[in-house]
Amino acid sequence: MATAKTHFIISLIALLSACHTNEKKSTSPEATVLECVTALENFDIKTVRSLLARNAQNDAMLASLESASASMSDAQKEVYKSQFKNRQHQVTVTNEDDESASVTVTSEGGAPGMGFSFELTYEDTAWKIESIMPR
């Protein structure tokens, strides 16, 4: 039986699995979130790790993502991704200054009310995701 934490991780991957970027890099909060979404879509934990700020919450999320990814075969991952292929997602920067930003991602054509809020900080030369929370 899956735990609430597992359901959160699976929901996060499901929500973000259909977002795509056109080679955007981490030059803006929106681009950072889209890059993270694409990495989640492709089960690319290394890229996700590079976009997250180092903190206990993110470390725990990464461990859960690694565990979930490792427990799935390549065929299961492909089936999972194909189920969400046609979903549309809207990414909106709701607040931004020189040091921090808030970004929301909402699903269109999926489960009603499904969405996530991203809190980001600007570290050195890149935006880093401080937290990802369901909305």
Backbone as CSV, one residue per row, in Angstrom:
resi,resn,N_x,N_y,N_z,CA_x,CA_y,CA_z,C_x,C_y,C_z
1,MET,0.846,-1.175,0.000,0.000,0.000,0.000,0.898,1.246,0.000
2,ALA,0.607,2.152,-0.865,1.432,3.358,-1.005,1.136,4.344,0.120
3,THR,2.175,5.038,0.547,2.023,6.039,1.593,1.633,7.370,0.980
4,ALA,1.247,8.337,1.830,0.902,9.679,1.361,2.088,10.316,0.654
5,LYS,3.290,10.065,1.165,4.505,10.627,0.553,4.687,10.080,-0.857
6,THR,4.464,8.784,-1.028,4.579,8.175,-2.343,3.538,8.757,-3.287
7,HIS,2.302,8.930,-2.800,1.257,9.526,-3.626,1.626,10.947,-4.037
8,PHE,2.232,11.707,-3.121,2.667,13.064,-3.451,3.705,13.032,-4.565
9,ILE,4.697,12.155,-4.439,5.756,12.067,-5.449,5.172,11.651,-6.792
10,ILE,4.300,10.649,-6.793,3.686,10.193,-8.040,2.827,11.309,-8.633
11,SER,2.087,12.042,-7.791,1.271,13.154,-8.284,2.141,14.249,-8.876
12,LEU,3.268,14.523,-8.231,4.184,15.541,-8.742,4.699,15.146,-10.122
13,ILE,5.130,13.913,-10.270,5.621,13.448,-11.563,4.489,13.479,-12.589
14,ALA,3.292,13.055,-12.180,2.150,13.043,-13.098,1.815,14.444,-13.581
15,LEU,1.759,15.390,-12.658,1.420,16.760,-13.023,2.446,17.342,-13.969
16,LEU,3.690,17.109,-13.673,4.746,17.770,-14.415,5.212,17.000,-15.632
17,SER,4.725,15.786,-15.815,5.274,14.940,-16.862,4.997,15.423,-18.273
18,ALA,3.995,16.247,-18.482,3.678,16.679,-19.847,4.211,18.063,-20.183
19,CYS,4.813,18.760,-19.264,5.384,20.071,-19.567,6.645,19.880,-20.396
20,HIS,6.819,20.752,-21.348,7.994,20.679,-22.211,8.641,22.045,-22.304
21,THR,9.923,22.057,-22.606,10.620,23.310,-22.868,11.242,23.231,-24.246
22,ASN,11.616,24.365,-24.762,12.337,24.426,-26.024,13.748,24.888,-25.735
23,GLU,14.521,24.015,-25.086,15.916,24.247,-24.761,16.140,25.479,-23.899
24,LYS,15.162,25.827,-23.048,15.368,26.934,-22.128,16.317,26.490,-21.028
25,LYS,17.146,27.395,-20.578,18.068,27.123,-19.490,17.599,27.881,-18.262
26,SER,18.299,27.719,-17.173,17.900,28.307,-15.899,18.201,29.801,-15.826
27,THR,17.731,30.554,-16.790,17.974,31.988,-16.813,16.841,32.779,-16.184
28,SER,15.751,32.130,-15.869,14.609,32.779,-15.235,13.936,31.762,-14.322
29,PRO,13.109,32.244,-13.393,12.385,31.277,-12.546,11.521,30.322,-13.369
30,GLU,10.819,30.869,-14.365,9.965,30.030,-15.205,10.790,28.970,-15.939
31,ALA,11.925,29.373,-16.506,12.771,28.419,-17.229,13.314,27.342,-16.300
32,THR,13.663,27.727,-15.069,14.159,26.750,-14.099,13.086,25.715,-13.788
33,VAL,11.860,26.181,-13.563,10.754,25.259,-13.275,10.490,24.362,-14.484
34,LEU,10.480,24.933,-15.679,10.252,24.122,-16.878,11.356,23.096,-17.086
35,GLU,12.597,23.482,-16.794,13.708,22.528,-16.909,13.535,21.389,-15.904
36,CYS,13.087,21.728,-14.711,12.833,20.711,-13.686,11.702,19.785,-14.120
37,VAL,10.645,20.363,-14.673,9.506,19.580,-15.152,9.954,18.590,-16.229
38,THR,10.755,19.063,-17.158,11.248,18.188,-18.224,12.109,17.072,-17.648
39,ALA,12.929,17.411,-16.676,13.765,16.385,-16.039,12.896,15.358,-15.323
40,LEU,11.858,15.820,-14.622,10.944,14.881,-13.963,10.249,14.006,-14.994
41,GLU,9.848,14.601,-16.095,9.185,13.868,-17.166,10.051,12.712,-17.662
42,ASN,11.337,12.946,-17.697,12.268,11.945,-18.206,12.961,11.149,-17.108
43,PHE,12.473,11.272,-15.890,13.060,10.579,-14.745,14.551,10.891,-14.637
44,ASP,14.935,12.135,-14.922,16.330,12.585,-14.906,16.648,13.209,-13.540
45,ILE,16.936,12.347,-12.582,17.164,12.773,-11.204,18.398,13.674,-11.102
46,LYS,19.405,13.425,-11.913,20.624,14.237,-11.874,20.314,15.705,-12.187
47,THR,19.506,15.945,-13.216,19.139,17.318,-13.559,18.247,17.922,-12.485
48,VAL,17.291,17.157,-11.987,16.432,17.661,-10.905,17.308,18.100,-9.735
49,ARG,18.255,17.260,-9.354,19.161,17.578,-8.240,19.897,18.897,-8.500
50,SER,20.333,19.127,-9.722,21.100,20.337,-10.036,20.250,21.604,-9.950
51,LEU,18.938,21.462,-10.038,18.036,22.615,-10.014,17.482,22.924,-8.631
52,LEU,17.692,22.008,-7.695,17.159,22.194,-6.347,18.185,22.817,-5.423
53,ALA,17.721,23.702,-4.550,18.566,24.215,-3.475,18.794,23.076,-2.491
54,ARG,19.937,23.088,-1.844,20.232,22.044,-0.864,19.524,22.376,0.446
55,ASN,18.580,21.538,0.834,17.920,21.638,2.131,17.318,20.273,2.454
56,ALA,16.921,20.097,3.695,16.434,18.787,4.146,15.195,18.339,3.374
57,GLN,14.279,19.263,3.103,13.058,18.914,2.381,13.385,18.416,0.970
58,ASN,14.258,19.116,0.275,14.628,18.698,-1.084,15.421,17.400,-1.082
59,ASP,16.290,17.231,-0.085,17.042,15.977,0.017,16.093,14.788,0.200
60,ALA,15.054,14.970,1.025,14.078,13.904,1.248,13.272,13.633,-0.025
61,MET,12.899,14.708,-0.734,12.154,14.539,-1.980,12.997,13.791,-3.015
62,LEU,14.280,14.152,-3.120,15.164,13.463,-4.064,15.291,11.978,-3.736
63,ALA,15.420,11.682,-2.462,15.509,10.275,-2.057,14.243,9.523,-2.456
64,SER,13.087,10.153,-2.279,11.818,9.528,-2.677,11.728,9.361,-4.185
65,LEU,12.150,10.384,-4.925,12.139,10.293,-6.389,13.063,9.181,-6.880
66,GLU,14.249,9.098,-6.285,15.196,8.046,-6.677,14.620,6.672,-6.395
67,SER,13.986,6.517,-5.246,13.384,5.244,-4.883,12.245,4.878,-5.835
68,ALA,11.374,5.858,-6.121,10.244,5.604,-7.028,10.746,5.260,-8.424
69,SER,11.740,6.006,-8.903,12.291,5.760,-10.232,12.956,4.385,-10.311
70,ALA,13.702,4.034,-9.281,14.404,2.747,-9.268,13.432,1.568,-9.223
71,SER,12.241,1.794,-8.656,11.283,0.699,-8.532,10.494,0.455,-9.820
72,MET,10.662,1.332,-10.811,9.923,1.199,-12.063,10.845,0.703,-13.172
73,SER,10.337,-0.210,-13.980,11.099,-0.653,-15.156,11.011,0.440,-16.219
74,ASP,11.873,0.365,-17.214,11.823,1.328,-18.317,10.460,1.271,-19.009
75,ALA,9.923,0.087,-19.176,8.614,-0.060,-19.821,7.520,0.607,-18.985
76,GLN,7.576,0.449,-17.667,6.597,1.092,-16.788,6.705,2.614,-16.883
77,LYS,7.922,3.123,-16.942,8.121,4.575,-17.069,7.522,5.090,-18.369
78,GLU,7.721,4.362,-19.459,7.174,4.788,-20.745,5.651,4.782,-20.726
79,VAL,5.057,3.757,-20.143,3.592,3.695,-20.029,3.102,4.861,-19.184
80,TYR,3.770,5.102,-18.083,3.381,6.190,-17.178,3.440,7.540,-17.899
81,LYS,4.528,7.797,-18.603,4.674,9.064,-19.330,3.612,9.200,-20.418
82,SER,3.298,8.119,-21.111,2.331,8.194,-22.206,0.924,8.505,-21.702
83,GLN,0.611,8.145,-20.471,-0.708,8.432,-19.911,-0.944,9.930,-19.741
84,PHE,0.112,10.709,-19.600,-0.010,12.135,-19.347,0.480,12.982,-20.511
85,LYS,0.721,12.344,-21.632,1.314,12.992,-22.797,0.497,14.185,-23.309
86,ASN,-0.806,14.102,-23.286,-1.658,15.137,-23.864,-2.142,16.186,-22.871
87,ARG,-1.701,16.122,-21.647,-2.115,17.117,-20.660,-1.392,18.425,-20.918
88,GLN,-2.085,19.500,-20.655,-1.520,20.832,-20.812,-1.272,21.423,-19.433
89,HIS,-0.190,22.190,-19.300,0.149,22.808,-18.025,0.460,24.278,-18.234
90,GLN,0.028,25.070,-17.297,0.308,26.497,-17.335,1.313,26.837,-16.245
91,VAL,2.364,27.538,-16.617,3.402,27.970,-15.677,3.285,29.486,-15.546
92,THR,3.134,29.956,-14.304,2.955,31.384,-14.057,3.896,31.850,-12.960
93,VAL,4.663,32.899,-13.241,5.481,33.531,-12.202,4.554,34.464,-11.446
94,THR,4.316,34.185,-10.169,3.381,34.987,-9.377,4.067,36.074,-8.573
95,ASN,5.372,35.935,-8.368,6.131,36.932,-7.619,7.600,36.756,-7.979
96,GLU,8.283,37.858,-8.236,9.704,37.767,-8.551,10.404,39.059,-8.166
97,ASP,11.550,38.915,-7.491,12.458,40.039,-7.268,13.865,39.529,-7.556
98,ASP,14.879,40.279,-7.169,16.249,39.887,-7.497,16.722,38.621,-6.798
99,GLU,16.109,38.272,-5.675,16.592,37.149,-4.862,15.639,35.984,-4.732
100,SER,14.361,36.184,-5.030,13.404,35.089,-4.850,12.267,35.205,-5.865
101,ALA,11.574,34.084,-6.024,10.439,34.045,-6.948,9.485,32.940,-6.530
102,SER,8.235,33.123,-6.918,7.202,32.109,-6.725,6.613,31.791,-8.090
103,VAL,6.462,30.504,-8.375,5.947,30.052,-9.660,4.887,28.999,-9.393
104,THR,3.784,29.075,-10.122,2.764,28.034,-10.011,2.672,27.266,-11.320
105,VAL,2.384,25.988,-11.189,2.140,25.116,-12.338,0.774,24.494,-12.103
106,THR,-0.129,24.693,-13.054,-1.462,24.110,-12.945,-1.738,23.231,-14.147
107,SER,-2.547,22.216,-13.903,-2.878,21.248,-14.936,-4.175,21.649,-15.618
108,GLU,-4.195,21.542,-16.928,-5.407,21.758,-17.711,-5.737,20.455,-18.406
109,GLY,-6.982,20.045,-18.269,-7.379,18.792,-18.886,-7.075,17.587,-18.020
110,GLY,-6.654,17.825,-16.801,-6.369,16.743,-15.867,-7.300,16.836,-14.675
111,ALA,-6.845,16.335,-13.562,-7.642,16.360,-12.343,-7.906,17.805,-11.926
112,PRO,-9.150,18.148,-11.586,-9.441,19.525,-11.199,-8.673,19.925,-9.936
113,GLY,-8.199,21.140,-9.927,-7.509,21.661,-8.756,-6.090,21.170,-8.580
114,MET,-5.584,20.402,-9.534,-4.244,19.861,-9.408,-3.230,20.932,-9.796
115,GLY,-2.287,21.174,-8.916,-1.263,22.156,-9.215,-0.176,22.140,-8.158
116,PHE,0.903,22.840,-8.463,2.028,22.914,-7.541,2.562,24.331,-7.513
117,SER,3.073,24.711,-6.348,3.741,25.990,-6.168,5.221,25.737,-5.959
118,PHE,6.036,26.491,-6.647,7.486,26.405,-6.537,7.992,27.698,-5.912
119,GLU,8.840,27.578,-4.923,9.520,28.736,-4.345,10.979,28.630,-4.769
120,LEU,11.514,29.723,-5.317,12.882,29.723,-5.823,13.696,30.842,-5.183
121,THR,15.009,30.628,-5.119,15.937,31.679,-4.699,17.042,31.762,-5.750
122,TYR,17.615,32.956,-5.859,18.710,33.146,-6.802,20.007,32.934,-6.037
123,GLU,20.769,31.925,-6.443,22.030,31.580,-5.786,23.163,31.688,-6.796
124,ASP,24.135,32.507,-6.484,25.298,32.711,-7.350,24.856,33.187,-8.737
125,THR,24.716,32.278,-9.673,24.368,32.669,-11.042,23.148,31.932,-11.584
126,ALA,22.370,31.305,-10.710,21.236,30.511,-11.192,20.089,30.515,-10.186
127,TRP,18.886,30.332,-10.696,17.721,30.138,-9.853,17.720,28.698,-9.351
128,LYS,17.433,28.529,-8.061,17.344,27.199,-7.448,15.972,27.055,-6.805
129,ILE,15.417,25.868,-6.896,14.106,25.590,-6.326,14.262,25.248,-4.853
130,GLU,13.681,26.080,-4.000,13.712,25.881,-2.554,12.692,24.848,-2.112
131,SER,11.501,24.917,-2.718,10.443,23.977,-2.317,9.433,23.807,-3.426
132,ILE,8.778,22.653,-3.395,7.686,22.330,-4.299,6.539,21.844,-3.415
133,MET,5.430,22.541,-3.493,4.280,22.200,-2.637,3.026,22.037,-3.474
134,PRO,2.178,21.057,-3.129,0.892,20.937,-3.840,0.027,22.154,-3.520
135,ARG,-0.797,22.556,-4.481,-1.707,23.701,-4.267,-3.103,23.199,-4.033
